């Protein structure tokens, strides 16, 4: 009973393809999450710009309010 099961498992294993480490046109080490991490980095840059702009405007307002 175990022999047919072993043969079936071996046959299935022989028929499956193993994925290559890297595909053509893709740099080694790149993954499916690279576009998402790039988006997060751009969002962090935008947040820094907004915070810097807000700080500059606060300073300008403080200078205008002080006699």
DANORHU-V727629 format. One record per pair of residues at least 24 apart in sequence whose ideal C-beta (glycine too) atoms are under 8 Angstrom apart, sorted by the first residue. I is the first residue (numbers start at 1). J is the second residue. Records with the same first field share a line. If there is no record, write none. Layout:
I->J + J
This chain:
none
